[in-house]
Amino acid sequence: MINRDEQSRSLLAAIVDHCEDAIISLDLNGKITSWNNSATAIFGYTAEEAIGQPVMIIIPPDRADEEPEFIRRITKGDRIRHYETIRRAKNGNDVDISLTISPILDSEGKIIGASKIARDISKERKARERLRQSEEWFRVTLSSIGDAVIATDADANITYMNSVAEELTGWSSSEVTGKPLESVFRIVNERTRQIVENPVARVLQHGAVVGLANHTVLIRKDGTERPIDDSGAPIRGAGSEVVGVVLVFRDVAEHRTAELTSLRLAAIVQNSDDAIISKNLQGIVMSWNEGAQRIFGYTPEEIVGRSILTLIPSEMHSQEPEILARLQRGERILHFETERVAKSGKRIAVSLTISPIKDAEGHVIGASKIARDITEQKAVQEALQKAKTQLELHAEQLEGTVAERTKTLQKTVEELESFSYSLSHDMRAPLRTIQSFLEIVLNDQEQRITGEGQRLLRTAVKTAERMDKLILDLLSFVRVSRSPIVLKSVNAGPILRSIIEDRPAFQPPKAVIEIENGLPEVEGDATSLSQCLTNLLDNAVKFVAPGVTPHVRIRSESRNDRVRIWVEDNGIGIDPESQHQLFKVFQRINASSYEGTGIGLALVHKAAERMGGEVGVESELGKGSRFWLDLQKAQT
Amino acid sequence: MNTQRSVLVAEDDENDRFLMKWAFQEAAVENPLYIVEDGQEAIEYLAGTGKYSDRIKYPLPFLVVLDLKMPRKTGLDVLRWLRLIPLLRCLPVMVFSSSAHPADVEAAYDGGANAFVVKPAGTQKRVELVKTLRDFWLTFNEPPAAAGGGLTLPAGL
């Protein structure tokens, strides 16, 4: 029995001695009662040095409060487990330890002390700190890199998302952590709109890095879309098992736009009607569009790599070095009209615009040439020039013709003049004779002629009189049309009064003519104005119903820079349908009932026209007529 | 009323000549009326040459009435000639034309005419006109010295 107890005790002692943790026992006064090898290793005190000493020798002063608290709790029967604290070694170094404290009981179960197991956790703590720092470093790195990063666990639930990913997806990290990736990272094909398989799923399935298909569009939280480019990679645990996936993606909108722009430019260049050619500084053709092929006949295969001199007529080869020199200085050559040779040998008139091509550093590395075929344009220009010359010739001829016509016209006018002269002399003379002789016969032979004979003779006299009047009117019409007039300021008032004074027919009792006071001055010619007014008054007093005394009112009306003179009568009026004929020569509306030559109003119209005026009428049958004459107000 | 003061009329139209004579009778104008048939004859009369050298028979008139359109010499020709002759250039001249063509009127006054009258259409007006001529030119008007004189122009004119 004793042996077995002995054996058992020595086994325990061996365990305690070989344990990696420091094992110390204390009595209730805090005095060290046992101290194993590891305690020596950790704290530097030997068992001899430590046993019998208060435990305070290994407690830093700032932790002195801990011990009475431990004892208080131990005496209550509590145990203290894995309490992390710091103790001080003999050499003064602090040691990170984890404490487990248990009460020591005697055979009656009374607490007589405490055992402390102290594990040195300095290394562990340092490792933990390093891990923490390393994690922090990754976090900072991930959040500061330009690409969006999302990490998931093995179930494709989001564990991390950097700020670029937040910005790009529109979701915030706190919203989505722990959520399935699919709910945040939704991607479709740009063209087909088909949902693209999530790269995380593929990584999890294949355990390998995957790239993304082209033209992938990310649908953001707000529904807007961003073209992206992405890749996924597995995160492996210590046993190299896949514990998650890291997804890296970026916005390629800008890149895509640039790509599209360059594609568009290429299309423009390719489809341009103009030849667009690039050459290097040695004058070797580097690119050749369809326009170039159309104009010059060479295919790109035939010409690219050959000298630009192929296109330049031999006598112009000397121009090329000069052009290259200018390009090298960075100059542009605009709309330089020259000739080039097509594959067929045909000369082509071209307008060239040559610009230097520069590399990213701004060095001139070549030149682009835009050549426009201006053969047609040239032809058009020549035709135009020819047409212009011809036109000038025609104009010259025309001038000659005009001069000739003017001469003819002049002659015609002279003839007309002599015609109207003869009209007045040669036609009126016989008329005068007829009229006068008939009158003489009527007077002298009255008794010997029958009543009917007398009536016929008198009608003949009247007819001759009318014919004479007609000739005179016609003459004055021709004269009004012909004679030059000078417009000056005239007043219709005095002219009207003198017309009325001259003619008994315009005076009471034959007629009443009222003239409104203050007729304004007009731009006119006294003779023409007098002719107008005389004729208007003639008509006003003539065309009245039998037995009616003509009553005429003359007034004026200001109309902006014009004056309208109204001649209003109480006559028989004019049928509106006939009014448009009134002012034409020989138009007589009331030919049967009233005498007239049909020239009066034509003369008014002509005279008004020559004064820059207008004439018109407002009338209805039976309601009188209101003739108006519009003239320019006199300039003050 | 001085019935001795004569009038010289130059008129190529026979009917107008008749009408003029008729009007003198009708208006009972007693003053002598000498009528020539064209401008040339008028000049001869006024110059007192040829058959008109007898100034007693053909005295210088107190009024010359000239038609414009006449053969050989026109009324204007006569007028212009007349105004060049110192002895005759003061004689009153009335141009008597079928029309008041402005160019004619201007030319007549420019040539020295004293009056321009358009031939009236009817007989009544013509009679009135003749009476007016008598009253004004032959009665009230103060004639120049040459009028009625018997001077003959030197031969060759």
HADDOCK unambig.tbl for C-alpha pairs under 7 A between the chains (distance, minus, plus):
assign (segid A and resid 424 and name CA) (segid B and resid 98 and name CA) 6.32 0.50 0.50
assign (segid A and resid 424 and name CA) (segid B and resid 99 and name CA) 5.73 0.50 0.50
assign (segid A and resid 425 and name CA) (segid B and resid 98 and name CA) 5.06 0.50 0.50
assign (segid A and resid 425 and name CA) (segid B and resid 99 and name CA) 6.46 0.50 0.50
assign (segid A and resid 428 and name CA) (segid B and resid 98 and name CA) 6.87 0.50 0.50
assign (segid A and resid 429 and name CA) (segid B and resid 98 and name CA) 6.85 0.50 0.50
assign (segid A and resid 432 and name CA) (segid B and resid 121 and name CA) 5.10 0.50 0.50
assign (segid A and resid 432 and name CA) (segid B and resid 122 and name CA) 6.83 0.50 0.50
assign (segid A and resid 433 and name CA) (segid B and resid 15 and name CA) 6.27 0.50 0.50
assign (segid A and resid 435 and name CA) (segid B and resid 122 and name CA) 6.23 0.50 0.50
assign (segid A and resid 436 and name CA) (segid B and resid 122 and name CA) 5.27 0.50 0.50
assign (segid A and resid 436 and name CA) (segid B and resid 123 and name CA) 5.06 0.50 0.50
assign (segid A and resid 439 and name CA) (segid B and resid 123 and name CA) 6.66 0.50 0.50
